[in-house]
Amino acid sequence: MENILNGVQVLLSIAVIFLVLMHSGKDAGLSGAFGVGSGAGPFGGGSLVERNLNRWTIAFAIAFVLNTIILLKI
């Protein structure tokens, strides 16, 4: 079981790194790569792609933390 969780941890860490690197500065995020102007505040608005990227990043980060806690308890 521990080996499976270790493998999942590696995959989650790669996914979180990739998702965080997809984000960029204030003006150049993922929506900037597609030529969509941002005009929204830091916590609202933005393109649908940018909001989904935020959701996926948060979900994978939570899964990473939970998996880390489980691995520490084993």
Secondary structure as GFF3:
##gff-version 3
##sequence-region A 1 74
A	DSSP	alpha_helix	2	22	.	.	.	ID=ss1
A	DSSP	alpha_helix	30	33	.	.	.	ID=ss2
A	DSSP	alpha_helix	48	73	.	.	.	ID=ss3
###
